[in-house]
Amino acid sequence: MALFLYRAVDPDGRIVRGQLDAANDSDLDQRLERLGLEVIDVREKTTRNFTLIKRKIKRQDLITFCFHLEQLTRAGVPLLEGLTDLRDSLDHPQFRQIIANILDEVEGGKMLSDALAQHPAVFDNLFVNLVKAGEQSGRLPEIFSRLTESIKWQDEMIAQAKKAITYPAFVAVVVTGVMFFMMLYLVPQLVGFMKSMGQELPFHTKMLIATSDFFIHFWYLVLAFPFAAFAAVKIGTKHSPAFRYRLDGFKLRVWLFGPILKKINLARFASFLGLLYDSGISMLQALRICEGIASNVVLSQAIEQAGRQIGEGQGITASFQNTGLFPPLVIRMLKVGETTGALDTALANVSYFYDRDVKDSIGRLQAMIGPILTVVLGLLMGWIMLSVLGPIYDTISKIKL
């Protein structure tokens, strides 16, 4: 397959430019004809071009894809016709080309899941395996319906996570701005006056002056430190698995944010595992898939450990309990599900519980940010006032009337 740049005319007579994968010129002509385009000229792309603006394929596009195919396949419309209708109705150029490529693969005799697997950046391992399970069981419409609900749930959980991070980040910026103003402007205005009093300054006043001098002379280091630390962490996680494991473990334990992040990860794991298991995928295969899509290495290794013990013949509940990561609620629900044979329902209940708990925890966190900000600013102002007014008060108290 080669990448071709083309210029064509659409049914409305407008000039359309784009790029498309094809085996040769004839194959490209056939693909563009299916898109309703008439070729003007075409050339093979030999150099890599970088575009400044490229629309990202979002979850909303995947929801549209799943909902469209779910409705058409449930109504008895053949898959090829459904993909053709979807391709013709999309206004997202990159996604439209991907659907066109998938349509060509399916027309060539491939299964839909195999065609989706050719685009891992859009359709992840979970998505592909669920579609494959739907093809094998004949429950493709139901699988697309479940995928639609799952992607909507993921979108909501990510929005909740961003909500938990955005406000504290804003507060941190405000506190940093206030500190810079005090250290770069307010404190230097008072230093000359304090030194002119000619008395020995207390330790906390010297510390304030030293801190202000550091901000004045090395402000660029203070500003660069967060970016340098972020870059160091990114490099460390990329090149050192041990560092990434310790960092991911710290994320799950850090004050305020750790418990929320752990609940989000557990809710995501329970939702995906229940979805895979309910779709007819074996527990061991479902755990391997969840292990691959887990965003936290500590959780991923715990899933791998549980899967290995289940493969050795241990029970599901005991295997998860032996990892030491999963809380009593998850263990209890797994035990009920394993005993009753309704493991998918038990996992759905775990996901629902943590979903509600995450929302409540984020609400409590946001309510705490205000008082925490007040305390931090109060301590900062108290330090400055004590450091400035303390020497002045000592000088006044020594004056004999």
C-alpha positions as CSV (number, residue, x, y, z in Angstrom):
1,M,0.0,0.0,0.0
2,A,1.2,3.5,-0.9
3,L,0.0,6.9,0.1
4,F,-1.3,9.1,-2.8
5,L,-2.2,12.7,-2.9
6,Y,-5.2,13.5,-5.1
7,R,-7.2,16.3,-6.5
8,A,-10.8,15.5,-7.4
9,V,-14.3,16.9,-8.0
10,D,-17.2,16.0,-5.7
11,P,-20.8,15.6,-6.8
12,D,-21.4,19.4,-6.2
13,G,-18.6,20.4,-8.5
14,R,-16.2,21.5,-5.8
15,I,-12.5,20.8,-5.9
16,V,-11.4,18.3,-3.2
17,R,-7.8,17.7,-2.2
18,G,-6.7,14.9,0.1
19,Q,-4.6,11.7,0.6
20,L,-5.5,8.1,0.5
21,D,-3.8,4.7,0.8
22,A,-4.1,2.5,-2.3
23,A,-2.2,-0.4,-4.0
24,N,-1.8,1.5,-7.3
25,D,-3.4,4.2,-9.4
26,S,-6.3,2.0,-10.5
27,D,-7.1,1.0,-6.9
28,L,-7.1,4.7,-6.0
29,D,-9.5,5.5,-8.8
30,Q,-11.9,2.8,-7.6
31,R,-11.7,4.0,-4.0
32,L,-12.3,7.6,-4.9
33,E,-15.2,6.5,-7.1
34,R,-16.8,4.9,-4.1
35,L,-16.4,8.2,-2.3
36,G,-18.3,9.9,-5.1
37,L,-15.3,11.7,-6.3
38,E,-14.0,12.2,-9.9
39,V,-10.2,12.3,-10.2
40,I,-8.5,15.3,-11.7
41,D,-4.9,14.4,-11.0
42,V,-3.0,12.1,-8.6
43,R,0.6,11.6,-7.4
44,E,2.3,9.3,-5.0
45,K,3.4,10.9,-1.7
46,T,7.2,10.4,-1.4
47,T,8.0,12.8,1.4
48,R,6.4,13.2,4.7
49,N,4.3,16.3,5.0
50,F,3.5,17.8,8.4
51,T,0.2,19.6,8.7
52,L,-0.4,22.2,11.3
53,I,-4.1,21.5,11.6
54,K,-5.5,18.0,11.6
55,R,-8.8,17.0,13.1
56,K,-8.5,14.4,15.8
57,I,-10.9,11.5,15.8
58,K,-12.8,12.0,19.1
59,R,-15.0,9.8,21.1
60,Q,-18.1,11.5,19.7
61,D,-17.0,10.2,16.2
62,L,-16.7,6.6,17.6
63,I,-20.1,7.0,19.3
64,T,-21.6,8.0,15.9
65,F,-19.8,5.0,14.3
66,C,-21.2,2.5,16.8
67,F,-24.7,4.0,17.0
68,H,-25.0,4.1,13.2
69,L,-23.9,0.5,12.7
70,E,-26.0,-0.7,15.7
71,Q,-29.2,0.8,14.2
72,L,-28.6,-0.5,10.7
73,T,-27.4,-4.0,11.6
74,R,-30.4,-4.3,14.0
75,A,-32.7,-3.3,11.2
76,G,-31.2,-6.1,9.0
77,V,-29.2,-3.8,6.7
78,P,-26.1,-5.7,5.4
79,L,-22.8,-4.5,6.9
80,L,-21.4,-3.3,3.6
81,E,-24.4,-1.1,3.0
82,G,-24.2,0.2,6.5
83,L,-20.5,1.1,6.1
84,T,-21.2,2.7,2.8
85,D,-24.0,4.9,4.3
86,L,-21.7,5.8,7.2
87,R,-18.9,6.7,4.9
88,D,-21.1,8.9,2.8
89,S,-22.6,10.7,5.8
90,L,-19.4,11.7,7.6
91,D,-18.0,15.2,7.4
92,H,-14.8,14.3,9.2
93,P,-12.2,13.9,6.4
94,Q,-9.7,11.6,8.2
95,F,-12.4,9.4,9.7
96,R,-14.2,9.2,6.3
97,Q,-11.0,7.9,4.7
98,I,-10.6,5.3,7.5
99,I,-14.2,4.1,7.0
100,A,-13.5,3.9,3.3
101,N,-10.4,1.7,3.9
102,I,-12.4,-0.5,6.3
103,L,-15.1,-0.9,3.6
104,D,-12.6,-1.9,1.0
105,E,-11.1,-4.5,3.4
106,V,-14.5,-6.0,4.2
107,E,-15.4,-6.0,0.5
108,G,-12.1,-7.9,0.0
109,G,-13.3,-10.7,2.3
110,K,-11.9,-9.6,5.7
111,M,-14.0,-9.7,8.9
112,L,-15.0,-6.3,10.3
113,S,-12.9,-6.9,13.4
114,D,-9.8,-7.6,11.3
115,A,-10.4,-4.5,9.2
116,L,-10.8,-2.4,12.4
117,A,-7.5,-3.9,13.8
118,Q,-5.7,-2.2,10.9
119,H,-6.3,1.2,12.6
120,P,-5.2,0.7,16.2
121,A,-4.9,4.5,16.7
122,V,-8.7,4.7,16.3
123,F,-10.0,1.3,17.4
124,D,-8.2,-0.1,20.4
125,N,-7.7,-3.7,21.4
126,L,-10.9,-3.7,23.6
127,F,-13.0,-2.3,20.7
128,V,-11.6,-4.9,18.2
129,N,-12.0,-7.9,20.5
130,L,-15.6,-6.9,21.4
131,V,-16.5,-6.7,17.7
132,K,-14.8,-10.0,17.1
133,A,-16.9,-11.6,19.9
134,G,-20.0,-10.1,18.4
135,E,-19.2,-11.6,15.0
136,Q,-18.6,-15.0,16.5
137,S,-21.8,-15.0,18.6
138,G,-24.1,-13.2,16.1
139,R,-24.7,-10.4,18.6
140,L,-23.1,-7.6,16.6
141,P,-26.0,-5.1,17.1
142,E,-25.9,-5.7,20.8
143,I,-22.1,-5.3,20.9
144,F,-22.4,-2.0,19.1
145,S,-25.0,-0.8,21.6
146,R,-22.8,-1.8,24.5
147,L,-19.8,-0.1,22.9
148,T,-21.9,3.1,22.5
149,E,-22.8,3.1,26.2
150,S,-19.2,2.2,27.2
151,I,-17.6,5.1,25.1
152,K,-20.2,7.5,26.6
153,W,-19.3,6.3,30.1
154,Q,-15.6,6.7,29.3
155,D,-16.2,10.2,28.1
156,E,-18.0,11.0,31.3
157,M,-15.3,9.5,33.5
158,I,-12.6,11.4,31.7
159,A,-14.6,14.6,32.1
160,Q,-14.9,13.9,35.9
161,A,-11.1,13.4,36.1
162,K,-10.4,16.6,34.2
163,K,-12.8,18.4,36.5
164,A,-10.9,17.1,39.6
165,I,-7.6,18.4,38.2
166,T,-8.6,21.7,36.5
167,Y,-9.7,23.6,39.6
168,P,-6.8,22.6,41.8
169,A,-4.4,23.5,38.9
170,F,-6.1,26.9,38.6
171,V,-5.8,27.5,42.4
172,A,-2.1,26.5,42.2
173,V,-1.6,29.1,39.5
174,V,-3.3,31.8,41.5
175,V,-1.2,31.0,44.6
176,T,2.0,31.0,42.5
177,G,1.0,34.4,41.0
178,V,0.4,35.9,44.5
179,M,3.7,34.6,45.7
180,F,5.6,36.1,42.7
181,F,3.9,39.5,43.3
182,M,4.9,39.5,47.0
183,M,8.4,38.3,46.5
184,L,9.2,40.4,43.4
185,Y,7.4,43.6,44.3
186,L,6.0,43.9,47.8
187,V,8.9,42.5,49.9
188,P,11.7,44.5,48.1
189,Q,9.7,47.7,48.9
190,L,10.0,46.9,52.6
191,V,13.6,45.5,52.7
192,G,15.3,48.9,52.6
193,F,13.1,50.2,55.4
194,M,13.8,47.1,57.6
195,K,17.6,47.3,57.1
196,S,17.6,51.1,57.8
197,M,16.4,50.4,61.4
198,G,19.9,49.2,62.2
199,Q,19.0,46.3,64.4
200,E,19.6,42.6,64.2
201,L,16.9,41.1,62.1
202,P,15.2,37.9,63.3
203,F,15.7,34.6,61.5
204,H,12.3,34.5,59.8
205,T,12.9,38.0,58.4
206,K,16.2,37.0,57.0
207,M,14.6,34.0,55.4
208,L,12.0,36.2,53.8
209,I,14.6,38.6,52.4
210,A,16.7,35.6,51.1
211,T,13.6,34.1,49.5
212,S,12.8,37.4,47.8
213,D,16.4,37.8,46.6
214,F,16.2,34.3,45.1
215,F,13.0,35.1,43.3
216,I,14.5,38.4,42.0
217,H,17.7,36.9,40.7
218,F,16.6,33.4,39.7
219,W,12.9,33.9,38.7
220,Y,13.5,32.1,35.5
221,L,14.6,29.0,37.4
222,V,11.4,29.1,39.5
223,L,9.3,29.3,36.3
224,A,11.3,26.6,34.5
225,F,11.3,24.2,37.4
226,P,7.7,22.8,36.8
227,F,8.4,22.2,33.1
228,A,11.8,20.7,33.8
229,A,10.3,18.4,36.4
230,F,7.5,17.4,34.0
231,A,10.1,16.6,31.2
232,A,12.2,14.6,33.7
233,V,9.2,12.5,34.7
234,K,8.2,11.9,31.1
235,I,11.7,10.7,30.2
236,G,11.9,8.6,33.4
237,T,8.6,6.9,32.7
238,K,9.6,6.2,29.1
239,H,13.0,4.7,29.8
240,S,12.7,3.2,33.3
241,P,9.9,0.7,34.0
242,A,10.9,0.7,37.7
243,F,10.5,4.4,37.9
244,R,7.1,4.3,36.1
245,Y,6.0,1.6,38.5
246,R,6.9,3.7,41.6
247,L,5.4,6.8,40.1
248,D,2.1,5.0,39.3
249,G,2.0,3.6,42.8
250,F,2.6,7.1,44.2
251,K,-0.3,8.4,42.1
252,L,-2.6,5.9,43.8
253,R,-1.5,7.0,47.3
254,V,-0.9,10.7,47.0
255,W,-3.1,12.8,49.4
256,L,-6.5,14.0,48.1
257,F,-6.0,12.9,44.5
258,G,-4.8,9.3,45.0
259,P,-8.0,7.8,46.2
260,I,-10.0,9.5,43.5
261,L,-7.6,8.3,40.8
262,K,-7.7,4.7,42.2
263,K,-11.5,4.7,42.1
264,I,-11.5,5.9,38.5
265,N,-9.1,3.1,37.5
266,L,-11.1,0.5,39.3
267,A,-14.4,1.7,37.9
268,R,-12.8,1.6,34.4
269,F,-11.4,-1.9,34.9
270,A,-14.7,-3.3,36.4
271,S,-16.7,-1.8,33.5
272,F,-14.4,-3.2,30.8
273,L,-14.1,-6.6,32.4
274,G,-17.8,-6.9,32.8
275,L,-18.4,-5.8,29.2
276,L,-15.9,-8.3,27.8
277,Y,-17.1,-11.2,30.0
278,D,-20.7,-10.5,29.1
279,S,-19.8,-10.5,25.4
280,G,-18.7,-14.1,25.6
281,I,-15.0,-13.6,26.0
282,S,-13.3,-16.0,28.5
283,M,-12.2,-14.6,31.8
284,L,-8.5,-15.1,31.1
285,Q,-8.7,-13.5,27.7
286,A,-10.7,-10.6,29.1
287,L,-8.1,-10.1,31.8
288,R,-5.3,-10.0,29.2
289,I,-7.2,-7.4,27.3
290,C,-7.8,-5.3,30.4
291,E,-4.1,-5.7,31.3
292,G,-3.1,-4.2,28.0
293,I,-5.5,-1.2,28.2
294,A,-4.9,-0.3,31.9
295,S,-3.4,3.2,32.2
296,N,-1.7,2.4,35.5
297,V,1.2,0.0,35.6
298,V,0.5,-1.1,39.2
299,L,-3.1,-2.0,38.3
300,S,-1.9,-3.7,35.1
301,Q,0.6,-5.9,37.0
302,A,-2.1,-6.7,39.6
303,I,-4.4,-7.8,36.8
304,E,-1.6,-9.9,35.2
305,Q,-1.0,-11.6,38.6
306,A,-4.7,-12.4,39.1
307,G,-4.9,-13.8,35.6
308,R,-1.8,-16.0,36.1
309,Q,-3.3,-17.4,39.4
310,I,-6.7,-18.0,37.7
311,G,-4.8,-19.8,34.9
312,E,-3.1,-22.0,37.5
313,G,-6.5,-23.1,38.9
314,Q,-7.3,-20.7,41.7
315,G,-10.7,-19.1,42.1
316,I,-11.4,-15.6,40.7
317,T,-12.1,-14.0,44.1
318,A,-9.0,-15.5,45.8
319,S,-6.8,-14.5,42.8
320,F,-7.9,-10.9,43.0
321,Q,-7.6,-10.8,46.8
322,N,-4.0,-12.1,46.7
323,T,-2.9,-9.0,44.7
324,G,-3.5,-6.8,47.7
325,L,-4.7,-3.9,45.5
326,F,-8.4,-4.5,45.1
327,P,-10.5,-3.1,48.1
328,P,-13.0,-5.3,50.1
329,L,-15.9,-4.0,48.0
330,V,-14.5,-5.4,44.7
331,I,-13.6,-8.7,46.4
332,R,-17.0,-9.0,48.0
333,M,-18.8,-8.3,44.7
334,L,-16.6,-10.7,42.8
335,K,-17.3,-13.4,45.4
336,V,-21.1,-12.9,45.0
337,G,-20.8,-12.9,41.2
338,E,-18.6,-16.0,41.2
339,T,-21.0,-17.8,43.5
340,T,-24.2,-16.9,41.7
341,G,-22.8,-17.1,38.1
342,A,-23.7,-13.4,37.5
343,L,-20.1,-12.0,37.4
344,D,-21.0,-9.5,34.7
345,T,-23.8,-8.0,36.9
346,A,-21.5,-7.9,39.9
347,L,-18.8,-6.0,37.9
348,A,-21.4,-3.6,36.6
349,N,-22.5,-2.9,40.2
350,V,-18.8,-2.2,41.2
351,S,-18.5,0.2,38.2
352,Y,-21.7,2.0,39.2
353,F,-20.7,2.3,42.8
354,Y,-17.3,3.8,42.0
355,D,-18.8,6.0,39.4
356,R,-21.1,7.6,42.0
357,D,-18.2,7.6,44.6
358,V,-15.9,9.5,42.2
359,K,-18.5,12.2,41.6
360,D,-19.0,12.6,45.3
361,S,-15.3,12.7,46.0
362,I,-14.7,15.3,43.3
363,G,-17.5,17.4,44.8
364,R,-15.9,17.2,48.3
365,L,-12.4,17.9,46.8
366,Q,-13.7,21.1,45.1
367,A,-15.4,22.2,48.4
368,M,-12.0,21.7,50.2
369,I,-10.0,23.7,47.7
370,G,-11.4,27.0,48.9
371,P,-10.5,26.6,52.6
372,I,-7.0,25.1,51.6
373,L,-6.3,28.2,49.4
374,T,-7.4,30.5,52.3
375,V,-5.0,28.7,54.7
376,V,-2.1,28.8,52.3
377,L,-2.5,32.5,51.5
378,G,-3.1,33.2,55.2
379,L,0.2,31.5,56.1
380,L,2.0,33.3,53.4
381,M,0.6,36.7,54.5
382,G,1.2,35.8,58.1
383,W,4.9,35.0,57.4
384,I,5.4,38.3,55.5
385,M,3.5,40.4,58.2
386,L,5.4,38.8,61.0
387,S,8.8,39.2,59.3
388,V,8.1,42.9,58.5
389,L,6.1,44.1,61.5
390,G,8.1,42.1,64.0
391,P,11.3,44.2,63.7
392,I,9.3,47.4,63.6
393,Y,7.5,46.5,66.8
394,D,10.8,45.6,68.5
395,T,12.2,49.0,67.5
396,I,9.2,50.9,68.7
397,S,9.2,49.0,72.0
398,K,12.8,50.0,72.7
399,I,12.0,53.8,72.3
400,K,12.0,55.4,75.8
401,L,9.5,58.3,76.2
